[in-house]
Amino acid sequence: MTALALLLVLVSSVAHASWNLLAKRGSNQEIFLWWSQATIGVLLLPLGAFLFWRFPIDGTGWLFVLGTILLHIFYFLFLARGYAKADLSVVYPIARGMGPTLSPLLGVMILGESVSLLAIVGIASVVVGIYTIYWWGSFGQIFSDPLKLLKESGTRYAVFTGLLIAIYTIWDKVGVSHVTPFLYMYLMSTGTAIGMSPYLFRTHGALAIRTELRSNVIGIVAVALLMFLAYGLVLTAFTFSRVSYIAPSREVGIVAGVLLGTLVLNEPFGRGRLLGAGLIAVGPVIITLVP
């Protein structure tokens, strides 16, 4: 993994943690996230139109665009429901933690990628750090009630979100070989907003949708721009680095998420979270040593 790929991933991670914090603070998370996707479609239309003209898409590319739209519709719905039911410090580590646990395995099995021993050490450091943050002080619960995560609706949606992250990471890794990354991101966001619209208007109604925009317009615009930047940078990194290395390295954003939770939401930051954050930060550094 190159230094440039690491830089892209680190900037992306901070942007990702920031937009998740803002989304958590929305009045209605489902509507808030829908507005963020719609905002990308409107504000970045000139960029999308230029990229569409400059980089035509073939039939295979459209197949990947449609697939990622479907995956992201469910991703945003599950993430929104997780934040509606549980704390940021609970949902974010679980959702983000599932991705690096499964993505390297899927990268090897589906894309035929190889993972060196040094990279495995870096990946393991990230994964162990994630679960140290979440389980510190309650490790016994893993053995006494290993299915506890699935019994609570908030964490259950976080697990579903993490599974989707692992799946769309592999899908999008291949997708950006057919569609230029930022056009791929633009079409994904616009298509997701369109695809979510019937459900949003039927479930919440036009009044609730207008109210959310009036109440959180600044946050919605900020999330839209941060989201586009965050995943656009990751998609760019995918074009010249392995998904097996990119996916775990993204999880350094959990460190930013923990800090934001502490400074903004007044969540606790004890020794366990400090240790876990350190392990997560070390992991990407180890991965960059891989040729």
SVG drawing of the C-alpha trace seen along z (x, -y; Angstrom):
<svg xmlns="http://www.w3.org/2000/svg" viewBox="-47 -26 55 44">
<polyline fill="none" stroke="black" stroke-width="0.4" points="0.0,0.0 1.6,-3.3 1.9,-6.5 -0.5,-8.3 -3.2,-5.6 -2.7,-5.9 -3.1,-9.7 -6.3,-9.4 -7.7,-6.9 -6.7,-8.9 -8.4,-12.1 -11.4,-10.0 -11.6,-8.5 -11.8,-11.8 -14.4,-13.1 -16.4,-9.8 -16.4,-10.0 -17.4,-13.7 -20.5,-13.1 -21.6,-10.2 -21.5,-12.5 -23.7,-15.0 -26.1,-12.3 -26.5,-11.0 -27.5,-14.5 -30.2,-14.8 -33.8,-14.9 -34.9,-12.0 -31.9,-10.0 -33.6,-8.3 -34.8,-11.7 -31.5,-13.4 -29.4,-10.8 -31.8,-10.9 -31.5,-14.7 -27.7,-14.3 -27.9,-12.1 -30.3,-14.4 -28.1,-17.3 -25.1,-15.6 -27.2,-15.1 -28.2,-18.8 -25.0,-20.6 -22.6,-18.5 -24.7,-18.2 -22.2,-20.3 -19.3,-18.0 -21.4,-14.9 -22.4,-16.1 -18.8,-17.0 -17.5,-13.6 -20.3,-11.8 -19.4,-13.7 -15.7,-13.1 -15.8,-9.4 -18.6,-7.5 -20.0,-4.4 -20.4,-1.1 -23.0,1.6 -20.9,3.3 -20.3,0.0 -24.0,-0.7 -24.5,2.8 -22.1,1.9 -23.7,-1.5 -27.2,0.0 -25.8,2.6 -24.1,0.1 -27.3,-2.0 -29.3,0.9 -26.7,1.8 -26.5,-1.8 -30.2,-2.2 -30.2,0.6 -26.9,-0.7 -28.4,-4.1 -31.7,-2.7 -29.9,-0.3 -27.4,-3.0 -30.2,-5.5 -32.1,-3.0 -29.0,-2.1 -28.4,-5.7 -32.1,-6.1 -31.9,-3.2 -28.4,-3.4 -25.5,-5.7 -22.9,-6.8 -20.1,-5.1 -22.0,-1.8 -23.2,-1.8 -20.1,-3.3 -17.5,-0.8 -19.7,2.2 -20.7,1.1 -17.2,0.0 -15.7,3.1 -17.6,5.6 -16.1,4.2 -12.4,4.9 -13.2,8.2 -14.9,9.5 -13.5,7.4 -10.0,8.9 -11.5,12.4 -13.9,11.5 -11.1,9.8 -9.1,13.1 -12.0,15.3 -13.7,13.2 -11.0,11.0 -8.2,13.5 -6.0,11.1 -3.2,12.2 -2.5,10.9 1.0,11.0 1.9,12.0 2.8,8.4 -0.5,7.2 -2.4,9.8 -0.6,8.4 -1.8,4.9 -5.3,6.0 -5.4,8.0 -4.3,4.9 -7.1,2.9 -9.7,5.5 -8.5,6.2 -8.5,2.4 -12.1,2.1 -13.4,4.8 -11.2,3.5 -13.0,0.2 -16.4,1.8 -15.9,4.6 -13.4,3.1 -14.6,3.9 -17.2,6.4 -15.1,9.1 -16.9,11.7 -20.1,11.0 -18.6,12.3 -18.6,15.8 -21.6,15.6 -23.9,14.1 -22.2,14.0 -25.4,13.1 -26.1,10.0 -25.3,7.8 -28.1,9.2 -30.7,8.9 -30.7,5.1 -32.3,3.4 -29.6,0.7 -26.7,3.0 -28.5,5.4 -28.9,2.7 -25.2,1.9 -24.2,5.5 -26.4,5.4 -24.8,2.1 -21.3,3.7 -22.2,6.6 -23.3,4.3 -20.1,2.3 -18.1,5.5 -20.2,6.4 -20.2,3.0 -16.5,2.6 -15.8,5.6 -18.5,4.6 -17.2,1.0 -13.6,2.1 -14.5,3.8 -17.0,1.1 -14.4,-1.7 -12.4,0.3 -15.3,-0.4 -16.5,-3.9 -14.2,-6.8 -14.4,-7.0 -16.1,-10.4 -18.6,-9.8 -19.3,-6.5 -19.9,-8.2 -22.1,-10.9 -24.3,-8.4 -24.5,-6.2 -25.6,-9.1 -28.2,-10.5 -29.6,-7.0 -29.8,-6.2 -31.8,-9.4 -34.2,-8.5 -34.5,-4.9 -35.2,-5.9 -37.8,-8.5 -41.0,-6.3 -40.2,-4.7 -39.4,-8.1 -42.6,-9.9 -44.8,-7.0 -43.4,-6.4 -42.7,-9.9 -44.7,-12.2 -43.8,-15.4 -44.2,-17.6 -41.6,-15.7 -39.2,-15.8 -39.6,-19.6 -39.2,-20.0 -36.0,-18.1 -34.5,-20.2 -35.5,-23.5 -34.1,-22.3 -30.8,-20.8 -30.0,-22.4 -26.4,-23.3 -25.7,-19.9 -27.3,-18.2 -25.1,-20.2 -22.0,-19.5 -22.7,-15.8 -23.3,-15.7 -19.9,-17.3 -18.0,-15.3 -19.7,-12.0 -18.8,-12.7 -15.2,-13.5 -14.8,-10.6 -16.0,-7.8 -14.7,-9.5 -11.2,-9.4 -11.6,-5.7 -12.8,-4.8 -9.8,-6.6 -7.5,-4.6 -9.2,-1.4 -7.9,-2.1 -4.3,-1.6 -4.3,0.4 -5.7,3.7 -9.1,3.8 -7.6,6.1 -5.4,3.2 -7.7,0.2 -10.7,1.6 -8.9,2.2 -7.0,-1.1 -10.3,-3.1 -11.1,-2.0 -8.6,-4.5 -11.7,-6.7 -12.9,-5.0 -10.2,-6.9 -11.7,-10.2 -15.2,-8.9 -14.2,-8.2 -12.6,-11.6 -15.6,-13.3 -17.9,-11.4 -15.8,-12.5 -15.4,-16.1 -18.9,-16.8 -21.2,-14.2 -19.5,-14.0 -19.1,-10.2 -16.5,-8.4 -12.9,-7.9 -11.3,-5.5 -8.2,-3.2 -9.9,-0.7 -10.9,-3.1 -7.4,-4.7 -5.8,-1.3 -8.2,-0.3 -7.6,-3.6 -3.9,-3.1 -4.2,0.4 -6.3,-0.9 -3.8,-3.7 -0.9,-1.3 -2.6,1.1 -2.5,-1.1 1.2,-2.0 2.1,1.7 0.0,2.2 2.0,-0.6 5.2,1.4 3.9,4.0 5.5,3.5"/>
</svg>
